[in-house]
Amino acid sequence: MKDFYHITVKSGNRKTGKLTTIMSSNETCPDSCPLKKKGCYARGWPLNLHWKNVSDGKNCLTFTELLDKLRGKVSKRVRLWQAGDMPGVNNRINIKKIRRLVKACSGKEAFGYTHKDPKIGNNAEAIKYCNDNGVTINLSADNLKHADELYDLKIAPVVVLLPKDIKGKIKTPKGRKVIICPADKNKITCSVCGGNKGSLCYRNDRNYIIGFRAHGAATKSVSEIARGV
């Protein structure tokens, strides 16, 4: 199986804002992600059509071509994996490609997320390598309990799914603070989040977890996942 990629040098997405975004083909998504069956935002229109074309090998780049583009004229802030996941098929991360990606992202504020299980193969090593070398990869938790489990690994910052109707101050079972993504209420895009200090998701030394409330067409099913149902 071959993975494919696409880069948008200046996105017009209302969530990300005007920055460079990258997507990888759907075969990079792990089976361990509960959103793969139902609830993935990337399967919504019109992103899903674009993602399907990339996954089918249309309007796409090879990994080497992607790196060439990254070394060119892109925005300083780069949003990795707007759709898809880290290089590598299904649950495993291709660490050789990760090392090349980190090198190509030198000098950029590159950040992304992964649902790949850090306990499989050399995934933990690859994720930690990114975070130790300027590319922030957030571990994606399915619920608050899972967020504690990932945080305890101490290899990467953590983000977590939240039910749509969650209210008040949010903490994990172990008492860790959860901050809801600024875009949720304030309509702040990834391109301006955090100002010159870097977006919240880029700050891999943060002592809090970022929460994303369920939204979109599959809000109910995503909320159930977030509740651990």
Secondary structure, DSSP 8 states (H G I E B T S, - for coil): ----EEEESS---TTT-SSEEEEE-GGGS-TT-GGGTTT-GGGSTTHHHHHHHHHTTSS-B-HHHHHHHHTSS--SEEEEEEES-SSSSTT---HHHHHHHHHHTTTSEEEEEE-S-TTSTTHHHHHHHHHHTTEEEEEEESSHHHHHHHHTT-SS-EEEEE-TT--SSEE-TT--EEEE-THHHH---TTTTTGGG--GGG-TT-SSEEEEE--STTHHHHHHHHTT-
